[in-house]
Amino acid sequence: MVVEDIDADKASIATSSELKTSLELRLRKEGIRVYTQEEMTGDPRRPYLYLNVNMMNIDGTREIGTMDLSLNQLLWTVTNGKLTQACYAVTWHTNAGVFCWGDLIVKQHLSDKVESMMDEFVNAWLATHTKK
């Protein structure tokens, strides 16, 4: 799992560590396996969930930003029955669009948006995988 770093001046709103912990906990609660780095590199698909949050203060009291959540995996080309080349590709994606919130409510709205995107991911995952 990769959660992009959030600017240090946004630490009162959220940190990448807090968001990563929240995402991992949600996946585990739903029975979706969270790979260690070793496990991920041992899987030929090398799948990882990627969260990117961008925020900017626009007038001292409001934050504007975007959020994206995607599942990225290696895809392989096959030539004459042999794997020849791999590249990462987004195999599932959602975004929260553009948001603008007052600084008193940013933390809760950010959390709500991340949770909503995770709902979409979990529903898509469970629709295509049996829960073990």
TORPA-4810 file (N, C-alpha, C, O; in nm, 3 decimals):
<nodes>
NODE_1_0.084_-0.116_0.000_0.000_0.000_0.000_0.089_0.123_0.000_0.189_0.130_0.071_M
NODE_2_0.050_0.220_-0.080_0.124_0.345_-0.087_0.026_0.460_-0.059_-0.077_0.473_-0.126_V
NODE_3_0.060_0.542_0.038_-0.014_0.664_0.066_0.086_0.777_0.049_0.184_0.786_0.123_V
NODE_4_0.060_0.864_-0.048_0.153_0.974_-0.073_0.165_1.062_0.051_0.070_1.079_0.127_E
NODE_5_0.284_1.117_0.070_0.307_1.208_0.181_0.216_1.330_0.170_0.194_1.383_0.061_D
NODE_6_0.166_1.373_0.283_0.085_1.494_0.290_0.175_1.603_0.348_0.251_1.578_0.442_I
NODE_7_0.166_1.723_0.292_0.251_1.833_0.339_0.247_1.844_0.491_0.142_1.827_0.553_D
NODE_8_0.362_1.874_0.550_0.376_1.884_0.696_0.280_1.986_0.755_0.234_1.969_0.868_A
NODE_9_0.249_2.093_0.681_0.157_2.195_0.735_0.013_2.147_0.742_-0.074_2.217_0.793_D
NODE_10_-0.013_2.026_0.690_-0.148_1.967_0.695_-0.158_1.858_0.803_-0.259_1.788_0.810_K
NODE_11_-0.055_1.844_0.885_-0.050_1.736_0.985_-0.165_1.742_1.084_-0.204_1.638_1.138_A
NODE_12_-0.219_1.860_1.110_-0.333_1.869_1.201_-0.460_1.814_1.137_-0.556_1.781_1.207_S
NODE_13_-0.459_1.804_1.005_-0.575_1.749_0.932_-0.559_1.599_0.918_-0.650_1.523_0.953_I
NODE_14_-0.445_1.555_0.866_-0.418_1.412_0.847_-0.272_1.393_0.812_-0.206_1.483_0.759_A
NODE_15_-0.221_1.274_0.843_-0.087_1.236_0.800_-0.100_1.112_0.713_-0.198_1.039_0.721_T
NODE_16_0.000_1.089_0.630_-0.004_0.970_0.545_-0.004_0.844_0.631_-0.067_0.744_0.593_S
NODE_17_0.064_0.846_0.743_0.067_0.731_0.833_-0.072_0.700_0.889_-0.114_0.584_0.894_S
NODE_18_-0.144_0.804_0.931_-0.281_0.784_0.982_-0.373_0.728_0.874_-0.452_0.637_0.900_E
NODE_19_-0.362_0.782_0.753_-0.447_0.735_0.644_-0.413_0.591_0.607_-0.503_0.511_0.581_L
NODE_20_-0.284_0.557_0.604_-0.243_0.420_0.571_-0.296_0.323_0.675_-0.348_0.217_0.640_K
NODE_21_-0.284_0.357_0.801_-0.336_0.271_0.909_-0.486_0.251_0.894_-0.535_0.139_0.908_T
NODE_22_-0.558_0.358_0.865_-0.703_0.351_0.847_-0.740_0.260_0.730_-0.831_0.178_0.742_S
NODE_23_-0.670_0.274_0.618_-0.698_0.191_0.501_-0.668_0.044_0.529_-0.748_-0.044_0.496_L
NODE_24_-0.553_0.017_0.590_-0.517_-0.121_0.619_-0.616_-0.185_0.715_-0.655_-0.301_0.696_E
NODE_25_-0.658_-0.112_0.816_-0.755_-0.165_0.912_-0.887_-0.197_0.842_-0.946_-0.302_0.868_L
NODE_26_-0.931_-0.109_0.755_-1.056_-0.133_0.683_-1.047_-0.258_0.596_-1.140_-0.339_0.593_R
NODE_27_-0.937_-0.273_0.524_-0.919_-0.392_0.441_-0.921_-0.519_0.525_-0.987_-0.617_0.488_L
NODE_28_-0.850_-0.519_0.636_-0.847_-0.637_0.723_-0.985_-0.669_0.780_-1.022_-0.786_0.789_R
NODE_29_-1.060_-0.566_0.819_-1.195_-0.588_0.872_-1.285_-0.655_0.768_-1.375_-0.731_0.803_K
NODE_30_-1.260_-0.625_0.640_-1.341_-0.681_0.532_-1.289_-0.816_0.484_-1.346_-0.876_0.393_E
NODE_31_-1.180_-0.864_0.546_-1.123_-0.992_0.507_-1.037_-0.984_0.383_-1.008_-1.087_0.321_G
NODE_32_-0.995_-0.864_0.345_-0.908_-0.845_0.229_-0.764_-0.842_0.278_-0.727_-0.762_0.364_I
NODE_33_-0.685_-0.931_0.223_-0.547_-0.946_0.268_-0.463_-0.823_0.235_-0.470_-0.769_0.125_R
NODE_34_-0.385_-0.780_0.331_-0.291_-0.670_0.313_-0.152_-0.732_0.305_-0.103_-0.789_0.403_V
NODE_35_-0.090_-0.722_0.190_0.043_-0.780_0.171_0.150_-0.702_0.245_0.145_-0.579_0.255_Y
NODE_36_0.248_-0.775_0.298_0.371_-0.711_0.342_0.450_-0.676_0.216_0.415_-0.721_0.107_T
NODE_37_0.554_-0.597_0.230_0.638_-0.563_0.114_0.695_-0.689_0.050_0.699_-0.700_-0.072_Q
NODE_38_0.739_-0.784_0.134_0.795_-0.910_0.084_0.691_-0.989_0.005_0.720_-1.041_-0.103_E
NODE_39_0.569_-0.999_0.060_0.463_-1.073_-0.009_0.426_-1.007_-0.141_0.403_-1.075_-0.241_E
NODE_40_0.420_-0.874_-0.140_0.383_-0.803_-0.261_0.483_-0.827_-0.373_0.444_-0.851_-0.487_M
NODE_41_0.613_-0.822_-0.341_0.713_-0.843_-0.446_0.720_-0.990_-0.488_0.773_-1.020_-0.595_T
NODE_42_0.668_-1.082_-0.406_0.664_-1.223_-0.443_0.547_-1.258_-0.532_0.545_-1.366_-0.592_G
NODE_43_0.449_-1.170_-0.542_0.332_-1.192_-0.628_0.365_-1.135_-0.766_0.405_-1.019_-0.776_D
NODE_44_0.348_-1.214_-0.874_0.385_-1.163_-1.006_0.306_-1.038_-1.049_0.351_-0.964_-1.137_P
NODE_45_0.191_-1.015_-0.988_0.113_-0.895_-1.021_0.163_-0.773_-0.944_0.139_-0.659_-0.984_R
NODE_46_0.232_-0.797_-0.833_0.281_-0.690_-0.743_0.175_-0.583_-0.719_0.198_-0.464_-0.743_R
NODE_47_0.058_-0.625_-0.670_-0.051_-0.530_-0.653_-0.031_-0.437_-0.533_0.025_-0.477_-0.430_P
NODE_48_-0.076_-0.314_-0.549_-0.075_-0.222_-0.434_-0.188_-0.121_-0.449_-0.222_-0.077_-0.559_Y
NODE_49_-0.243_-0.085_-0.335_-0.345_0.019_-0.328_-0.273_0.152_-0.312_-0.178_0.163_-0.234_L
NODE_50_-0.318_0.253_-0.385_-0.249_0.382_-0.387_-0.348_0.493_-0.355_-0.451_0.507_-0.422_Y
NODE_51_-0.318_0.573_-0.252_-0.401_0.688_-0.214_-0.318_0.815_-0.230_-0.207_0.825_-0.179_L
NODE_52_-0.374_0.909_-0.302_-0.309_1.039_-0.320_-0.407_1.148_-0.279_-0.516_1.159_-0.335_N
NODE_53_-0.367_1.227_-0.181_-0.448_1.340_-0.132_-0.369_1.467_-0.155_-0.254_1.479_-0.111_V
NODE_54_-0.429_1.561_-0.225_-0.365_1.691_-0.249_-0.454_1.799_-0.190_-0.573_1.806_-0.221_N
NODE_55_-0.397_1.882_-0.104_-0.472_1.991_-0.042_-0.390_2.119_-0.048_-0.267_2.117_-0.042_M
NODE_56_-0.461_2.229_-0.059_-0.395_2.359_-0.059_-0.487_2.459_0.011_-0.607_2.464_-0.017_M
NODE_57_-0.431_2.538_0.101_-0.508_2.641_0.167_-0.524_2.757_0.071_-0.426_2.804_0.013_N
NODE_58_-0.648_2.803_0.053_-0.669_2.907_-0.048_-0.688_3.047_0.008_-0.671_3.145_-0.064_I
NODE_59_-0.724_3.058_0.135_-0.742_3.194_0.187_-0.723_3.203_0.338_-0.770_3.297_0.402_D
NODE_60_-0.655_3.106_0.395_-0.633_3.105_0.539_-0.742_3.036_0.618_-0.723_3.003_0.735_G
NODE_61_-0.857_3.013_0.555_-0.967_2.948_0.627_-1.028_2.830_0.550_-1.107_2.755_0.606_T
NODE_62_-0.991_2.813_0.424_-1.049_2.705_0.344_-0.940_2.624_0.275_-0.837_2.677_0.235_R
NODE_63_-0.967_2.493_0.263_-0.878_2.402_0.192_-0.948_2.358_0.064_-1.068_2.329_0.063_E
NODE_64_-0.872_2.352_-0.043_-0.921_2.297_-0.168_-0.834_2.177_-0.201_-0.715_2.179_-0.170_I
NODE_65_-0.890_2.075_-0.261_-0.808_1.958_-0.289_-0.876_1.853_-0.374_-0.990_1.869_-0.417_G
NODE_66_-0.802_1.745_-0.395_-0.851_1.628_-0.468_-0.799_1.503_-0.399_-0.699_1.507_-0.326_T
NODE_67_-0.867_1.391_-0.422_-0.823_1.262_-0.369_-0.846_1.155_-0.474_-0.948_1.154_-0.542_M
NODE_68_-0.750_1.065_-0.486_-0.761_0.951_-0.577_-0.723_0.824_-0.504_-0.629_0.823_-0.424_D
NODE_69_-0.796_0.716_-0.530_-0.765_0.584_-0.476_-0.763_0.488_-0.592_-0.858_0.483_-0.671_L
NODE_70_-0.654_0.410_-0.605_-0.645_0.317_-0.717_-0.577_0.187_-0.675_-0.500_0.183_-0.578_S
NODE_71_-0.607_0.082_-0.749_-0.537_-0.045_-0.737_-0.447_-0.056_-0.859_-0.494_-0.048_-0.972_L
NODE_72_-0.318_-0.073_-0.835_-0.220_-0.081_-0.943_-0.158_-0.220_-0.942_-0.130_-0.276_-0.836_N
NODE_73_-0.138_-0.275_-1.061_-0.081_-0.409_-1.073_0.006_-0.417_-1.197_-0.012_-0.340_-1.292_Q
NODE_74_0.101_-0.510_-1.196_0.180_-0.536_-1.315_0.095_-0.611_-1.417_0.030_-0.709_-1.384_L
NODE_75_0.097_-0.565_-1.538_0.036_-0.636_-1.650_0.149_-0.681_-1.741_0.249_-0.611_-1.758_L
NODE_76_0.132_-0.798_-1.799_0.238_-0.857_-1.880_0.195_-0.872_-2.025_0.080_-0.904_-2.053_W
NODE_77_0.288_-0.847_-2.116_0.264_-0.882_-2.255_0.320_-1.022_-2.278_0.421_-1.060_-2.218_T
NODE_78_0.255_-1.095_-2.363_0.296_-1.232_-2.392_0.325_-1.242_-2.541_0.243_-1.204_-2.625_V
NODE_79_0.443_-1.293_-2.574_0.481_-1.314_-2.713_0.521_-1.459_-2.729_0.607_-1.510_-2.657_T
NODE_80_0.457_-1.526_-2.824_0.484_-1.668_-2.849_0.474_-1.751_-2.721_0.555_-1.841_-2.699_N
NODE_81_0.376_-1.720_-2.638_0.352_-1.795_-2.516_0.446_-1.763_-2.401_0.440_-1.829_-2.297_G
NODE_82_0.531_-1.664_-2.418_0.626_-1.628_-2.312_0.600_-1.485_-2.265_0.567_-1.397_-2.344_K
NODE_83_0.616_-1.465_-2.131_0.604_-1.331_-2.075_0.723_-1.249_-2.125_0.838_-1.290_-2.109_L
NODE_84_0.695_-1.135_-2.186_0.804_-1.059_-2.245_0.827_-0.923_-2.180_0.941_-0.877_-2.173_T
NODE_85_0.722_-0.859_-2.133_0.741_-0.726_-2.076_0.627_-0.697_-1.979_0.514_-0.741_-1.998_Q
NODE_86_0.661_-0.622_-1.874_0.560_-0.587_-1.775_0.559_-0.436_-1.754_0.662_-0.369_-1.768_A
NODE_87_0.444_-0.385_-1.720_0.434_-0.244_-1.681_0.319_-0.232_-1.581_0.222_-0.308_-1.586_C
NODE_88_0.331_-0.136_-1.490_0.224_-0.112_-1.395_0.107_-0.044_-1.465_0.125_0.040_-1.553_Y
NODE_89_-0.012_-0.083_-1.425_-0.132_-0.021_-1.479_-0.235_-0.009_-1.367_-0.238_-0.089_-1.274_A
NODE_90_-0.318_0.091_-1.378_-0.429_0.109_-1.286_-0.538_0.011_-1.329_-0.589_0.020_-1.441_V
NODE_91_-0.575_-0.081_-1.240_-0.679_-0.179_-1.273_-0.811_-0.150_-1.204_-0.912_-0.215_-1.230_T
NODE_92_-0.811_-0.052_-1.115_-0.934_-0.002_-1.052_-0.903_0.138_-1.000_-0.793_0.164_-0.953_W
NODE_93_-1.002_0.229_-1.010_-0.977_0.368_-0.970_-1.107_0.438_-0.930_-1.214_0.411_-0.986_H
NODE_94_-1.096_0.526_-0.832_-1.205_0.618_-0.800_-1.141_0.748_-0.751_-1.026_0.750_-0.708_T
NODE_95_-1.219_0.855_-0.758_-1.169_0.981_-0.703_-1.282_1.054_-0.634_-1.400_1.027_-0.658_N
NODE_96_-1.244_1.145_-0.549_-1.342_1.222_-0.472_-1.371_1.356_-0.538_-1.436_1.442_-0.479_A
NODE_97_-1.323_1.375_-0.659_-1.342_1.502_-0.727_-1.266_1.613_-0.657_-1.170_1.589_-0.584_G
NODE_98_-1.308_1.734_-0.682_-1.247_1.851_-0.620_-1.332_1.890_-0.501_-1.455_1.892_-0.510_V
NODE_99_-1.268_1.922_-0.389_-1.343_1.963_-0.270_-1.292_2.097_-0.220_-1.178_2.134_-0.244_F
NODE_100_-1.377_2.167_-0.150_-1.339_2.292_-0.085_-1.413_2.297_0.048_-1.536_2.300_0.052_C
NODE_101_-1.336_2.298_0.158_-1.394_2.293_0.291_-1.334_2.400_0.380_-1.217_2.437_0.366_W
NODE_102_-1.415_2.449_0.473_-1.362_2.539_0.576_-1.272_2.461_0.669_-1.293_2.342_0.690_G
NODE_103_-1.172_2.527_0.726_-1.070_2.455_0.804_-1.124_2.389_0.930_-1.059_2.301_0.986_D
NODE_104_-1.241_2.429_0.977_-1.298_2.367_1.097_-1.357_2.230_1.069_-1.374_2.150_1.161_L
NODE_105_-1.389_2.201_0.943_-1.452_2.073_0.911_-1.369_1.986_0.818_-1.414_1.878_0.780_I
NODE_106_-1.251_2.029_0.782_-1.169_1.957_0.685_-1.137_1.815_0.730_-1.154_1.721_0.652_V
NODE_107_-1.092_1.796_0.853_-1.050_1.663_0.901_-1.164_1.562_0.888_-1.141_1.452_0.838_K
NODE_108_-1.285_1.596_0.931_-1.398_1.504_0.923_-1.437_1.476_0.778_-1.465_1.362_0.741_Q
NODE_109_-1.439_1.580_0.696_-1.475_1.559_0.555_-1.371_1.475_0.482_-1.406_1.392_0.398_H
NODE_110_-1.243_1.496_0.512_-1.138_1.415_0.452_-1.158_1.269_0.489_-1.152_1.180_0.404_L
NODE_111_-1.181_1.244_0.616_-1.204_1.108_0.664_-1.327_1.047_0.596_-1.323_0.931_0.555_S
NODE_112_-1.434_1.124_0.584_-1.556_1.075_0.519_-1.532_1.040_0.372_-1.581_0.939_0.323_D
NODE_113_-1.455_1.125_0.302_-1.427_1.100_0.159_-1.341_0.975_0.142_-1.368_0.894_0.053_K
NODE_114_-1.239_0.959_0.225_-1.155_0.840_0.217_-1.239_0.716_0.245_-1.227_0.615_0.175_V
NODE_115_-1.324_0.723_0.345_-1.413_0.610_0.378_-1.506_0.577_0.262_-1.529_0.460_0.232_E
NODE_116_-1.559_0.678_0.198_-1.648_0.657_0.083_-1.574_0.590_-0.033_-1.628_0.500_-0.098_S
NODE_117_-1.451_0.633_-0.059_-1.373_0.570_-0.165_-1.339_0.426_-0.129_-1.340_0.339_-0.216_M
NODE_118_-1.311_0.401_-0.002_-1.284_0.264_0.042_-1.409_0.178_0.030_-1.399_0.060_-0.004_M
NODE_119_-1.526_0.234_0.057_-1.652_0.161_0.036_-1.661_0.113_-0.109_-1.695_-0.002_-0.136_D
NODE_120_-1.630_0.203_-0.203_-1.633_0.166_-0.345_-1.534_0.054_-0.375_-1.568_-0.042_-0.444_E
NODE_121_-1.412_0.066_-0.322_-1.312_-0.037_-0.347_-1.354_-0.171_-0.289_-1.349_-0.273_-0.357_F
NODE_122_-1.395_-0.171_-0.163_-1.433_-0.295_-0.096_-1.550_-0.361_-0.170_-1.549_-0.482_-0.191_V
NODE_123_-1.650_-0.283_-0.209_-1.764_-0.340_-0.283_-1.719_-0.400_-0.415_-1.765_-0.509_-0.452_N
NODE_124_-1.631_-0.333_-0.488_-1.580_-0.386_-0.614_-1.499_-0.514_-0.591_-1.512_-0.611_-0.665_A
NODE_125_-1.416_-0.512_-0.488_-1.332_-0.628_-0.456_-1.419_-0.748_-0.419_-1.401_-0.858_-0.471_W
NODE_126_-1.512_-0.726_-0.329_-1.596_-0.837_-0.283_-1.686_-0.890_-0.393_-1.724_-1.007_-0.391_L
NODE_127_-1.720_-0.806_-0.489_-1.802_-0.851_-0.602_-1.726_-0.946_-0.694_-1.787_-1.024_-0.767_A
NODE_128_-1.593_-0.940_-0.690_-1.512_-1.024_-0.781_-1.426_-1.127_-0.709_-1.358_-1.206_-0.775_T
NODE_129_-1.427_-1.129_-0.576_-1.345_-1.223_-0.500_-1.431_-1.286_-0.391_-1.517_-1.220_-0.331_H
NODE_130_-1.407_-1.412_-0.368_-1.478_-1.477_-0.257_-1.404_-1.444_-0.128_-1.280_-1.443_-0.125_T
NODE_131_-1.478_-1.419_-0.024_-1.419_-1.387_0.105_-1.368_-1.516_0.169_-1.440_-1.616_0.176_K
NODE_132_-1.241_-1.514_0.215_-1.182_-1.634_0.275_-1.182_-1.623_0.425_-1.136_-1.714_0.493_K
</nodes>
